[in-house]
Amino acid sequence: MLGRYADAHIESMTAEALTLFEELLAEADPVITRWFTAGTDGEEAGQLTGLVADLRAFHGLEHGVSGVFLETR
């Protein structure tokens, strides 16, 4: 799930977005899986909330257009 997203967006990520993506990769796999499948409440994911929503949109699990989060960073 993260690899396909990275393949599609890594070249257009800003330095800030890339830093957030790296922070997401540092999270434990069960946490990432929970956020990916159930979404976040905003508090637990903190500054990663927008990225998680973008990942979910990329995979068709949330309304929105994938990449919007990265373009605004």
Secondary structure by P-SEA (a helix, b strand, c coil): caaaaaaaccccccaaaaaaaaaaaaccaaaaaaaaaccccccccccaaaaaaaaaaaacccccccccccccc
